Amino acid sequence: MKTTKTGGEALLQGLLSYGIDTIFGLPGVQNDHFYNAVYDAGDSIRHIHARHEQGAAYMALGFAQASGKTGVYVVVPGPGFLNTTAALSTAYALNAPVLCLTGQIHSDQLGRGYGMLHEIPDQLGILRSLTKWARRVESPAELPGLLAMALSEMQSDRPRPVGLEVPMDVLAAKAEFDDFTIPLNIRRPALDNCAIDEASRLLAKASNPIILLGGGAKHAGDEIRALAEALQAPVLASGSGRGILSDRHPLSHTFGPGIRLWEQADVAIAIGTRLTKPLIEWKNPDHLKLIRVDIAPQDMSVLTPAAVTIAADCKEALQALLPILAQHNPSRPSRTAEMLELHQEMEELYEQFQPQLDFIRAIRDALPDDGIFVEEITQVGYTSRVLLPVYQPRTFIASGYQGSLGWGFPTALGAKVAFPDKAVISITGDGGFLFCANELATAVQYGINTVTVVFNDGAFGNVRRMQKELYDGRIISTDLVNPDFVALAESYGAAGLRVHSADSLRDALTESFEADVPVLIEVPVGEMPGPWRRMYPAEVLFQKSDN
């Protein structure tokens, strides 16, 4: 049976048919016919309209990172699309399943240089450069097939954002559509049983194995725990891998003591991680044999060849590996006492990391185990990557290698939309928060009750300290004039609080997570000590011991 629909209606029905019930965006003339369809769909679709396209795209990213589901945003072309590119590049860096739906000028005006509203040269080329896959829809009849292709490409192999560019006339035009959903064609590498067997034998022979995790292993927590316990191997998690193995487990570590454990290991298995820091900063010791498990084989030889490569979904690979390992693996003595001693040593080293440590402890005390923490490019954000205990996957959301200043607040809004019943906290600096502070209006309008902590030092603090310490005090363009953040929050209809200590912050957070409005907590602070050498004290100690 066929039904006549506009392109906008076909696009919306396609999204709904694939279980997508939440989108973020801003309406405008080039996507009017899509928004007409959204209106007509009523409660079938939840649409969150942001106050800026950047906010909409970051919200879609936060939704995707917290839930693992597809995050979708819809914007007009030209400046509207360009406003989303920081978020889109961050989604690419994080391997996030984000779908960008951007409008376009009328099809017969493309490439003619008329200077039409929102026209830019080669928008599709820009979209392709920031996504895994992108296409322009040439006619409404193409929409179902191209949407299926976009979602298939997004989820195949390494997940990454994809894009569809839909001209305004394609959204407006009518066509006949079949009333069935095109199945997705999601590709996965075939499991190499020889590589699985080789890896199991190498691990079984290892006297001091180590496991390294990245964001690609978020869905394989049970298998990783079983592997770690079978090998009695310490597990090092990157920022994106935090919480896959709970930090309550004695074998779980951040990268803080990483170089020491890396240098001591004879076999390392890297699961769902680029392994950038170890291979570039720690180097690859001659005695260390490397096993890599990753769904994208082309990414596993970028820095150094591995002894064994397993190109597969991490969960599937470990499910195949564990029973074979059990056949060869010797009985291993518990390393619990040794690992707990290392945890204690690191805690003592971090104890002098103040005031960041006290603030992080206050946050952890107030935040439930399943609460979602969104870090930011700020002093407490940096240090949270190694100091904040994380107990569940997808509860520590990091910006990855893009390091996108200002991303945290709108990303947290998207995470809260995904999980309205969970506590969600965004920690940010005064500089970064004002990138997207206007989204307080969105939070209030839609009842997105996040808690945002703004650490206010009146500066782009990290850059300012570097200017002072590394460049002979050439301080330029880093001092800030700020609003009254409490009054700013209240002016939007949110709650505003100001606290001056970690203890007060703990109390304020406990109360704020129960609030029925978004809450902003300002924490005035002075200049904080540099985080980098303090975050990885084992690297400093190890290097000193070698000199």
C-alpha positions in Angstrom: 0.0 0.0 0.0 1.2 3.5 -0.9 0.5 6.8 0.8 1.1 10.3 -0.5 3.3 12.4 1.8 5.4 15.5 1.6 9.2 15.0 1.9 9.0 16.5 5.4 6.3 14.0 6.4 8.2 11.1 5.0 11.4 12.2 6.8 9.6 12.4 10.2 7.7 9.1 9.7 11.1 7.5 8.8 12.6 8.7 12.1 9.6 7.4 14.0 9.8 4.0 12.3 13.3 3.5 13.5 12.4 4.3 17.1 13.6 7.9 17.2 11.2 9.8 19.3 13.3 12.8 20.4 14.9 15.5 18.3 16.6 18.9 19.0 16.6 21.9 16.7 15.4 25.2 15.5 12.8 25.8 12.8 13.3 28.2 9.9 12.1 28.8 6.4 14.2 26.1 4.7 12.8 23.3 7.0 9.2 24.6 7.4 7.7 21.5 5.8 9.6 19.2 8.2 8.3 21.2 11.2 4.8 21.1 9.8 5.1 17.3 10.0 6.4 17.6 13.6 3.4 19.7 14.5 1.0 17.2 12.9 2.7 14.3 14.6 1.7 15.6 18.1 2.9 13.6 21.0 4.5 11.0 18.7 7.7 13.0 18.6 9.4 15.1 21.4 11.0 18.2 20.0 13.3 20.4 22.1 14.0 23.7 20.4 17.2 25.3 21.6 18.0 29.0 21.7 21.1 28.5 19.4 22.0 25.8 16.9 25.2 25.1 18.8 23.1 24.2 21.8 20.8 22.0 19.8 23.7 20.0 18.4 25.4 19.6 21.8 22.0 18.4 23.3 21.8 15.8 20.6 25.3 14.7 21.5 24.6 14.5 25.2 21.4 12.5 24.5 23.5 10.0 22.4 26.4 9.8 24.9 24.2 9.2 27.9 21.8 6.7 26.2 23.7 5.1 23.4 20.7 5.9 21.2 20.7 8.1 18.1 20.8 11.8 18.8 19.1 13.9 16.1 19.3 17.6 15.5 17.6 19.7 12.8 18.8 23.1 11.6 18.5 25.5 8.7 21.4 25.7 6.2 24.3 28.1 6.1 24.8 29.9 9.4 22.4 27.5 11.1 24.4 24.5 10.1 27.8 26.2 10.6 26.8 27.0 14.2 26.6 23.2 14.9 30.0 22.3 13.6 31.9 22.4 17.0 29.4 19.9 18.3 29.5 17.8 15.2 33.3 17.6 15.3 33.1 16.6 19.0 30.6 13.9 18.1 33.0 12.6 15.5 35.8 12.5 18.0 33.6 10.7 20.5 32.3 8.1 18.0 28.8 9.3 18.9 25.7 8.2 17.0 24.4 11.7 16.0 22.3 12.4 12.9 22.6 16.0 11.5 19.5 17.0 9.4 20.3 20.2 7.7 18.1 22.1 5.3 19.3 23.6 2.1 18.2 26.3 -0.4 15.9 25.4 -3.3 17.4 22.6 -5.5 17.4 24.6 -8.7 19.4 27.4 -7.0 22.2 25.3 -5.8 25.7 26.2 -7.1 24.4 29.3 -9.0 25.7 31.9 -6.7 22.5 33.9 -6.5 23.1 34.9 -2.9 20.0 33.2 -1.6 19.1 33.3 2.1 21.5 31.1 4.1 23.5 30.0 0.9 27.1 29.0 1.5 29.6 27.4 -0.9 29.7 23.6 -0.8 27.7 23.0 2.4 27.7 19.3 1.7 31.5 19.3 1.5 31.7 20.7 4.9 29.2 18.2 6.2 31.1 15.4 4.7 34.3 16.6 6.3 32.8 16.3 9.8 30.9 13.1 9.5 31.4 9.5 8.6 28.8 9.7 5.8 26.7 12.5 4.3 24.4 12.8 1.3 22.1 15.4 -0.3 18.5 14.2 -0.9 17.6 15.0 -4.5 13.9 14.1 -4.4 11.3 13.2 -1.8 11.2 9.6 -3.1 14.8 9.2 -2.1 14.2 10.0 1.6 13.3 6.6 3.0 16.3 4.9 1.4 18.8 7.6 2.2 17.6 7.8 5.8 18.0 4.0 6.1 21.4 4.3 4.6 22.4 7.1 7.0 21.4 5.2 10.1 23.0 2.0 8.7 26.3 3.8 8.1 26.1 5.5 11.5 25.9 2.2 13.3 28.1 0.1 11.1 31.7 -0.6 12.2 32.9 2.4 14.3 29.8 4.5 15.1 30.1 8.1 14.1 27.9 11.0 13.1 26.2 11.1 9.7 24.4 13.8 7.9 21.5 14.4 5.4 21.1 17.7 3.6 17.5 18.2 2.4 16.6 21.1 0.1 13.5 23.1 1.0 11.7 22.1 -2.2 12.3 18.4 -1.4 10.7 18.7 2.0 7.7 20.5 0.4 7.2 18.2 -2.6 4.8 15.2 -2.4 5.4 11.7 -3.5 4.0 8.2 -3.0 5.7 6.1 -0.4 5.4 2.4 0.5 4.1 1.9 4.0 6.9 -0.2 5.3 10.2 0.4 7.0 13.4 -0.3 5.1 15.6 -2.6 7.2 18.9 -1.2 8.3 22.0 -2.9 7.0 24.5 -2.7 9.8 27.9 -4.1 9.0 30.2 -5.8 11.6 33.6 -7.3 10.8 33.6 -11.1 10.8 35.2 -12.5 13.9 38.7 -14.0 13.2 38.8 -17.2 15.3 42.6 -17.6 14.7 43.2 -14.1 16.2 41.0 -15.0 19.2 42.9 -18.2 19.8 46.3 -16.4 19.4 45.2 -13.6 21.8 44.0 -16.2 24.4 47.3 -18.1 24.3 49.3 -14.9 24.6 47.3 -13.7 27.6 47.4 -17.1 29.3 51.2 -17.0 29.1 51.5 -13.4 30.5 52.9 -13.1 33.9 51.8 -9.4 34.3 49.0 -8.6 31.9 47.2 -5.2 31.8 43.9 -4.1 30.2 43.2 -0.7 28.7 39.7 0.6 28.0 38.2 3.3 25.8 34.7 4.4 24.9 34.3 1.6 22.4 33.9 -0.9 25.3 31.0 0.8 27.1 28.6 -2.1 26.4 31.0 -4.8 27.4 31.3 -4.3 31.1 30.4 -7.8 32.2 32.9 -9.3 29.9 35.7 -6.9 30.9 35.1 -7.6 34.5 35.3 -11.4 33.8 38.5 -10.9 31.8 40.1 -8.7 34.5 39.4 -11.2 37.2 40.5 -14.2 35.2 43.8 -12.5 34.5 44.0 -10.6 37.8 45.0 -7.7 35.5 44.8 -4.0 36.4 42.3 -2.1 34.2 43.2 1.4 33.0 40.3 3.5 31.7 40.6 6.5 29.5 38.1 9.4 30.1 35.6 7.8 27.7 36.1 4.4 29.3 35.4 5.5 32.9 32.8 3.4 34.8 32.9 0.4 32.5 34.6 -1.4 35.4 33.4 0.3 38.6 36.0 2.2 40.5 34.9 0.2 43.5 36.6 -2.8 41.9 40.2 -3.2 43.2 41.5 -3.8 39.7 40.0 -0.6 38.3 42.3 2.4 37.8 42.4 5.7 36.0 45.4 6.8 33.9 46.9 8.3 37.1 49.2 5.4 37.9 49.1 4.3 34.3 52.7 4.6 33.2 53.9 2.5 36.1 51.5 -0.4 35.4 52.2 -0.1 31.6 56.0 -0.3 32.1 55.6 -3.3 34.4 53.3 -5.3 32.0 54.4 -7.9 29.6 51.1 -8.2 27.7 48.6 -5.4 27.2 45.1 -5.9 25.7 43.6 -2.6 24.5 39.8 -2.8 24.1 37.9 -0.1 22.2 40.5 2.6 22.6 42.8 4.5 20.3 45.6 4.0 22.9 46.9 7.5 22.1 48.3 8.5 25.5 50.1 5.2 26.2 51.6 4.9 22.7 52.6 8.6 22.3 53.4 9.7 25.8 54.4 6.4 27.6 55.9 4.8 24.5 55.7 1.0 23.8 58.3 -0.9 25.9 60.3 -3.5 23.9 59.2 -6.3 26.2 55.5 -5.4 25.9 53.3 -7.5 23.6 50.2 -5.6 22.5 46.7 -7.1 21.7 44.2 -4.7 20.2 40.4 -5.3 20.1 38.6 -2.7 18.0 35.8 -2.6 15.5 37.8 -0.5 13.1 40.8 -2.4 11.8 42.3 0.5 10.0 42.7 2.4 13.3 44.7 -0.3 15.0 48.0 0.2 13.3 48.1 4.0 13.2 50.7 4.4 16.0 52.4 1.0 16.3 51.7 -2.5 15.1 50.2 -4.9 17.5 51.2 -8.5 18.1 47.5 -9.5 17.6 44.6 -7.5 16.2 41.0 -8.5 16.6 38.7 -6.5 14.4 35.3 -7.0 16.0 32.7 -5.6 18.3 34.3 -5.6 21.7 31.5 -7.5 23.4 31.4 -10.2 20.7 35.2 -10.5 20.7 35.4 -11.0 24.5 32.5 -13.4 24.5 34.5 -15.5 22.1 37.8 -15.0 23.9 36.8 -15.8 27.5 36.0 -19.5 27.1 39.1 -20.2 25.1 41.2 -18.3 27.6 39.7 -20.5 30.4 41.2 -23.5 28.7 44.8 -22.2 28.8 44.8 -19.7 31.7 46.7 -20.8 34.8 45.4 -20.3 38.3 46.5 -16.8 39.3 46.9 -15.5 42.8 44.7 -12.6 43.8 46.2 -9.1 43.3 43.6 -7.4 45.4 45.9 -6.4 48.2 48.5 -5.1 45.8 45.9 -3.1 43.8 44.3 -1.6 47.0 47.8 -0.6 48.1 48.3 1.2 44.8 44.9 2.9 45.2 46.0 4.1 48.6 49.3 5.3 47.4 47.6 7.3 44.6 45.1 8.8 47.1 47.9 10.0 49.3 49.6 11.6 46.3 46.4 13.3 45.2 45.6 14.5 48.7 47.6 17.6 48.1 45.8 18.4 44.9 43.6 21.2 46.4 41.1 22.7 46.2 40.1 20.5 43.2 40.1 17.3 45.2 37.7 18.6 47.9 35.3 19.8 45.3 35.3 16.5 43.5 34.7 14.6 46.7 31.8 16.8 47.5 30.3 16.2 44.1 30.8 12.4 44.4 29.2 12.4 47.8 26.1 14.1 46.6 25.8 12.4 43.2 24.0 9.0 43.1 25.9 6.1 41.6 23.8 6.3 38.4 24.0 10.1 38.3 25.5 11.5 35.1 28.6 13.8 35.4 29.4 15.9 32.4 33.0 17.3 32.5 34.1 20.6 31.0 37.4 22.3 29.9 38.0 23.8 33.3 40.2 23.0 36.3 37.8 20.7 38.2 36.8 19.2 34.9 40.4 18.3 34.0 41.1 16.7 37.3 37.8 14.8 37.4 39.2 12.6 34.7 41.4 10.9 37.3 40.1 12.0 40.7 36.3 11.4 40.4 35.3 7.8 41.2 32.9 6.5 38.5 30.7 3.4 39.1 28.7 2.8 35.9 29.3 3.2 32.2 27.9 6.3 30.5 27.8 8.2 33.7 31.0 10.2 33.0 30.7 12.1 29.8 33.9 13.6 28.5 34.6 15.8 25.4 37.4 13.5 24.1 40.2 14.9 22.0 38.3 17.9 20.7 38.4 19.5 24.1 35.4 21.7 23.3 35.2 24.6 25.6 31.6 25.4 26.5 30.2 22.1 25.5 29.4 20.8 29.0 26.2 22.7 29.9 24.2 22.0 26.7 25.5 18.4 26.6 24.2 17.9 30.1 20.8 19.1 29.0 20.7 16.4 26.3 21.7 13.8 28.9 18.9 14.9 31.2 16.4 14.7 28.3 17.5 11.1 27.8 17.2 10.3 31.5 14.9 12.8 33.2 14.8 10.7 36.4 18.5 10.6 36.9 20.6 13.3 38.6 22.7 15.1 36.0 25.4 17.6 36.8 27.5 19.8 34.6 30.6 21.3 36.0 32.0 24.3 34.2 34.1 27.4 34.4 32.9 30.9 34.1 34.4 31.3 30.7 33.0 28.1 29.2 29.6 28.4 30.7 28.9 31.7 28.9 29.4 30.0 25.6 25.9 28.5 25.9 24.4 30.1 29.0 21.4 31.2 26.9 20.3 27.5 27.0 19.1 28.2 30.5 16.0 29.4 28.8 15.6 26.0 27.1 16.2 24.2 30.4 13.4 26.2 32.1 11.0 26.0 29.2 11.2 22.2 29.0 11.8 21.4 32.7 15.2 20.0 32.0 16.3 20.1 35.6 20.1 19.7 35.5 22.4 21.0 38.1 25.2 23.2 36.9 28.2 24.2 39.0 30.1 27.2 37.7 33.6 27.5 39.2 34.2 31.3 38.8 37.8 32.4 38.8 37.2 35.5 36.6 39.4 34.2 33.9 40.2 31.6 31.3 42.2 30.2 34.1 44.2 27.4 32.5 45.4 29.7 29.7 46.1 32.6 32.0 48.3 30.4 34.3 50.2 29.2 31.3 50.7 32.7 30.1 52.1 33.6 33.5 54.2 30.5 34.1 55.4 29.6 30.7 55.6 32.9 28.8 57.1 35.3 31.3 53.8 36.8 32.5 52.5 37.8 29.0 48.9 37.8 30.2 46.6 38.7 27.4 42.9 38.3 26.7 42.3 35.9 29.6 40.7 38.1 32.3 37.0 38.1 32.2 34.1 40.4 33.3 31.2 38.2 34.4 27.5 38.7 35.2 26.1 37.9 38.6 25.6 34.2 37.9 23.0 33.7 40.6 20.9 36.7 39.3 21.4 35.4 35.7 20.0 32.0 36.6 17.0 33.6 38.5 16.3 35.9 35.6 15.6 32.9 33.4 13.4 31.3 36.1 16.0 28.8 37.3 17.3 28.6 40.8 20.6 30.3 41.6 22.9 29.6 44.6 26.3 30.7 45.6 28.6 28.7 47.9 32.2 29.2 49.0 33.4 25.8 50.2 33.4 22.2 49.3 31.2 21.3 52.3 28.7 24.0 51.3 28.7 22.6 47.7 28.0 19.1 49.0 24.9 20.4 50.9 23.8 22.5 48.0 24.0 19.6 45.5 22.1 17.3 47.7 19.3 19.8 47.8 19.5 20.8 44.2 19.2 17.2 42.8 15.7 17.2 44.3 14.7 20.6 42.9 11.8 20.9 40.4 13.7 23.6 38.4 17.1 23.8 36.8 19.7 24.9 39.4 22.9 26.9 38.9 25.4 26.9 41.7 28.2 29.5 41.5 31.5 28.7 43.4 33.8 31.7 43.5 37.4 30.4 43.5 40.8 31.9 43.1 43.6 30.7 40.8 43.9 26.9 41.0 47.2 25.0 40.8 48.1 23.5 37.4 46.5 20.1 36.9 48.7 18.3 34.5 51.7 16.9 36.5 49.4 16.5 39.5 46.9 14.4 37.5 49.6 11.8 36.6 52.0 11.8 39.5 53.1 8.3 38.8 54.6 9.6 35.5 56.6 12.2 37.4 57.8 9.7 40.0 58.6 7.0 37.4 60.6 9.4 35.3 62.5 10.6 38.4 63.4 7.1 39.4 64.9 6.5 36.0 67.1 9.5 36.1 
